[in-house]
Amino acid sequence: MTGMKLRVLLNRTMCSLTLATAVALVASAPVSAQSPAGAAGFAEMSVHDYLHRDIILFADALELDEGQRVIVESLYEDYRSTFDTGWARTQQRFTDMRDDLKNVDREQVMSMVLAPFERWEQERDEIRRTFEENVKVILNRRQLENWPAFQRQMVREKSLHRGRLSGESLNLFHVLRDLRLDDRTLMDIDNVMEQYDLALHDALQQRNEALAESQRAMLNSIRTQEPSLDTSRLQSEIRRRVALRDVNDQFIDYIADALPPDRGEEFRANALERAYPRAFRPVPAVRVLREAERMDDIDSATRDEIVAIREAMLDELDGIAVRLYQSIRDHEPKAKMNRAKITAARQTGEEVERLVDPSVRIYRERDERVNEYMTQVRDLLGEEKFAGLPGSSRWLPQRRVHQVDGPPSGTTRRQVRDAQNDASGSSNPTGVSGSQDRRDRRNRNR
């Protein structure tokens, strides 16, 4: 093999290595490793499984006293030092093998390149386990009893965000935390939260193992240079993603029903908005109508009509949001499989038809209905008053005009973009659920 050919091969190998080592990072580590999920590149292999900020979680979840916290911080510094030394040693192993690559054929190069990093994954896992065992030594009996719950929390914090479906990455503990409930209410729902903790962890472990299986298959494909799509494996991964999403969806209702009615509805609205923002995020029109209701230069009869229009619009959009929610839940798993088949088909020259997202039609319907309600308000106030409302510009007539020879004279790029979005239905997908204060805060940021 000539020097030039070797350099070309090594360059190609290093490009593949960026992906391959990221795959190995998660693939070889068990669920309990809590390593950074969804690694996107070679640099991720140097990321510590535990970070400085995680020491706060140790202290809070295990209720460490001051002396224990000092010891944990010292153990953590030892952990980081050992980790960094191991990673440096891995890099050196890779550097040292470069001369050996000159004497091997193409098929052996990838295996040799990957070997130091696969070995590092085993070392890394052992370094993490040693740190955890050292921490457990200093815990008392009550703290040791809390260790499994703490480990479940760490798994959530480290890997829940790897979701690809709406609702899959939702953490209802965070939604509940942000409600700032009193201690008595939290005690009343302690049982349902414990059930959620266990159910979520089980589904999360299953999902993470499916991802590890997928990543192992991808690594093997890179190693052998024989790309392939394992449909059954991908279907299994998608099923486990759906199962995790379903746990969150079910416990949104369980937790909301366990709370006092007003706080339960607030919890449900906030959770759905976080899980399915495309369906439940507030529409900008709500803020415009509320601004119209607060106008000083309108009479009470006009104000009452605006209130009636807003309430009618919200009622109708609530129903549309539910349809969007159902459409998203049904379409996303199918779309994920469809995209994988399309990618695989490109390698063989085959053609796979892309699935049409049915929610696009519902978005267009929603936008049309909003436009009709806003037209009613514009006609009621008059165009001059309506134009003075913050955020009303997208519903002024000239913002929706499309001319063959271009937009009207003096039309801004923002106006053109809004007009195109109105016509295509591709504007930011939004919904109407959530507390009114939350709607107002979000819409003021637009």
N, C-alpha and C positions, 0 to 999 in steps of 0.2 A: 504494500500500500504506500503510495507516494505521500510526501509531506503535505502537498496541497489537498489531496483527497482526504487525508486524515483530518486536516483542519476543517474541511467542509462537513465531514461526518461528525466531528466534535461539536461544531456549531449547531447542527441539526439536533444532536443528542441533548445539548444544553437547553434548546427550546422545548423539547419534550420533557426534560427534567423538571422544568418549572411546574408543569402540570402533574407529572408523575409523583414528585415528592410531596406535593400538596395532597394528592390522593392518598399516598402512604401515611401521611400524618394522621388522618382520621381513621383510615381503614385498619391499621394495625393496633389501634388503641381501643380498649373496651369502653363501654358506655361510662363506667365510673371514672374514666380518666379525666373528664372535664377539660379536655384540651380544646383550644379555640376551634369552633366548628366552621365548616364551610371554607376551609383554607383555599385561598385563591392563588397562591404563588409560593415560590421557593422560600421567601423570607419568613413565611408563617412557621416554618420548622424551628425557628429560633425564638418563638414566643413562649414564654413560661406558662405552664399549666395553671399556676396560681400567680396572681399579680399582687402588688402592694395593697391595692384597695380591697382585696379579698380578706385581708387580716381583720378588717372591720366586720365583715360577715362572720368570721370565726368568733370574734369577741361578742357580738350581739346575739347570734343564734345559740351559742353555747354558754352565754352569760359568764365569761371568763372574769376572774378577779384581776386586780392590777398585777400581781405577781405572775399569774399564768399568762397574761397578755405579754409581759416582758419576755417570758420564755418562748412563747410562740413567735414573737418577732425575731428573736435570736435564731430559732430553728429555721425561720423563713430565710434569713440571710444566708445560713448554711446551705439551704436548698437552692437558692439562686446561684451561689458560688459553684456548687456541684453541677448544676445545670449548665452554666456558662462554660465551665471547664470541659464538660462532655461535648457541648456543641462545637467548641473550638477544636477538640480532638477529631470530631467527625469531619470538619472542614479540612483538617490536615490530612486525614485519610484519603479524601477525595483528591487533594492536591498531589499526594504521593503516588497515586496510581496512574498519573497521566503518561508516564513513560511506558507503563505496562500496556496501555491501550494501543501502542504502535504495533504490537505483535499478535493482536487478536482480530478475528473477523467481525463483520458488522453485527451478526446475531449475538455475539458475546459482549459487545460494547455496552448495550443497555443494561444487561444484568450486572456488569461490573460497576457501572456508574451508579446504579440504584443501591447496590449492596451496602455502602457505608451509611446511607440514610435509613435503610430498613433496620440496620443494626442500631442506629441512633434511636429509632422509635422504641425498641426494646429497652435500651438504657434509660430513655426518658421516662417510660412507664415505671421502671424500677425506682428511679429517683423520686417520682411523685408518691409512690406507695410508701417509700421509706419516710418521707416527710409526714405523711398522714399518720403512720404508725407512731412516729415520735411525738406527734401532737396528742394522740390518744393516751399515751403513757402518763401525761400530766393531768388528765381529766379525772374528776371524782365520779362516783357512781351515777348521780343524777345527770351529769353532763354526758356520760357515756350512753345513757338511755336516750338522750337527745341527738346523739350522733347520727343515727339513720335518717332522722328528719332533716338534719343539717346537710347530709350528703344528697338527699333528694332536692333540697333547695339549690345546692351547688350545680347539680345536673341541669336544673331548670335555667339557672342564670347563665350557664356556659353553652347550652346547646338548644334551648327552646327556639331561639331566633333563626334556626336553620330551616324554618318552614318555607314552603313554596306555594301553599294554598292559603286563601283568605281564612283567617281564624286559626290556622295551624300554630302560629307563634304567639297567640294571645296568652298572657299571664294574668289570670283573674285575681291573683294575690295583689298585683300592682293596681288593678282597677279598684279593688276594695280599699287598698291603702289610700288612694287619692280621694276617697269619699270622707276620710277623717271621721269615722264613726266613733261613738263613745264606747267605753270599755264594756258596759252592760250589753250593748247591741252585739259587740264582737263575741262576747261569751255566748250569746244566744245562738250564734251561727257557727260556733266552734266545731260542732259535729259534722256539719255539711262541708266545712272547709277541710277537715281531716279526710273526709271521703274524696274530695276533689284532689287533695295532695296525692293520695295513693293511686287514684284512677289516672291522673295525669302522668305520674311517674311511670306507671306500667306502660301506658301508651307511648310515652316518650322513649322509654328503653326499646320498645319494639320498633319505633320509627328509626331511632339511631342505629340499631343493628341492621335494619334494611339499608340504610345509607352506607354503612360500612361494607355490606355485601356488594352493593353497587360499585363502590369505590375500589374494592379489591378486584372486581371484574374489569374495571376500567384500567387499573394498573397492569393487570395481566395482558390486556389488549395492547397497551402501550409497549410492554416488554416484548411481546411476540410480533408486534407490528401487524396484527390481524384484527382490525376493528370489526366489531359485530354487535348486534342488538339482541339482547336476551329479553324477549317479550315477557316471558313468565316472571323473570326477576323484576323487571320494571313494573309490572302489574302488582306484584307483591309490595314493592316500595310505595306505590300510589295508594294501595289499600291501607297501608299502615299510616300514611299521611292523612288519609280521610278519617281513619279511626281516631287519630289524635285531635283532628279538628272537631270531630263529633263529640269527644269528651268535653271540650271547651263549650261547644254549643249547648249541650245538655246541662252543664253546670251553670251557665248563664241563667237559665230558668230556675234551677234548684236554689241557687243562692238568692236570686231576686225574690223568690217566693218565701224564703226564710227571713227576709228583712222586713221591717215595717213598710207598709204599702208605698209611701212617698219615696223613701230611700231605695226601695226595691226597684221602682220604675226608673229612678235616676241611675242606679247601678246597671240595669238592663240596657238603657239607652247608651250610656257611656261604653259599655262592653261591646255592644253591637257596632257602634261607630268605630271603635278601635279594630275590631275583627273584620268588619266589612265596610271600610270607608267609602268604597265605590257605590254602595247602596244607601248608607245611612248618614253620610256627612251632610251637614245643613247646606241648603241652596242659598246663593247670595240674594235671591229675591226676598227671602224672609226679612233680612235686615232693611232692604229698601222699603218694604211695607211698614215695618215698625217705625222707620224714620218718618214715613208719611203720616202715620197715626199721631206723631208728636208735633206736627206742623201747627204753628200758632195762627196762621191766616186761613183756616178752614172752619166751617161751622160743625156743630155736633152731628148733624145728619150725615154730612160727608164723612166725618170720622167714623161713624157707625158703619157706613157702607164699606170703608176700607177694612175695618176690623172683620166684617162679614166675608169679604173677599179673601183676606188672609186665612181665616179659619177654614173656608171652603177649600182653598188651595192646599193647606196642610193636611186636611183630611184625605184629599185625593192623592197627594204625594206620599202619604204614609202607605197607602195601598200599593202604589207603584214601587216604593222602596222594598216592600215585602216580595214583590214579584222579582225585583232585581236580585234580592238575597237568594231566592230559590234558584234563579237562573245561574248565578255565579257558583253556587254550591254544586249544581249539576254539571256545568260546563267545564270548570277548571280541571278536574281530574281527567276528563276526556281530552282536553286540550294539551295537557302535559304528555300523555301518551302519543297524541297525534304529532306533536313537535319532535319527539324522539324518532318516530317513524320517518318523518320528513328528513331529519338529519341523516339517518342511516341510508335512506333511499338515494341521497345525493352521491354517496360513495359507489353505488351500483348503477347509477343512471336511471333508476326507476322513478316513477312519479307517484306521489301520494297527495291526495287532495287535502287542502287545509280546511279544518273545521271552521264554520262560521259561528262567531260568538252571538248568540241570540239576544244577549243583553244590549247590544248596540241598538237594536230596534226599540227596546224599552227606553233607553236613554233618549232617543229621538222623540218618542211619544211624550216622555216627561218634559223635555225642553219645549215641545209644542204647547203643552198644557200650561207651563209656566208663562210662556209668551202670551197666551190668551188671557191669563189672569192679570198680567202686567199691563196689557193693552187696556183692560177694563179700568185699571187705576189711572193710567195715563189719560184716557178719555174723560174720566171723572174729574181729575185735577186740572186738565189742560196741559198741553205740551210744555209750556214755559215753566209752570210750577213743578211738573214732574222732572224736568231736566235739572232742576236745582237739588234734587235728592241725591245724596251720596250713593254712588254705585249704580245709578239709573241709566248710565250712558249706553249700556249694551241693549237696552230696550227702546231706544229712540229709533224712529223709522229709518234714518239714513244709515244706521249701523247694520241693517239687515239687507240693504239693497246690493244686488250683484248686477253689474253691467257688463255687456260683452266686451266693451273697449276699456274696462277697468273701473275702479271705484270712483265715486263722485269727487269733484275737485275739492281739495282741502281735507280729504279724509286721511286720518292718521293711520299708522301701521297697526295700532291697537284696535282701531275701528275695523280695519280689514280683517284682522285675526278674529275678532269677536263675530263678525259676519260669517266668516268661513266656519267657525265652530258651530254657530247656530244652524248653518245649512247642513253640516256633515254629522252633527250629533256627537262630535268628538271633544266637546268642552269638558272641563274637569268633571268627572262623575261625582255626583253629590246626592244627598238624601235629605231627610227632614227630621229624623229622630234625634233625641238628646235633649237635655235640659235647656231651657231658654237662655239661661246665662251662658252656657257653653256655646250655644249657637251664636249669640251676640259677640262673645270674645273671639271666636274663630273668624266670623265674618268681618270684624273690624280689622283683622290682619290681612285681609285680601287687598 
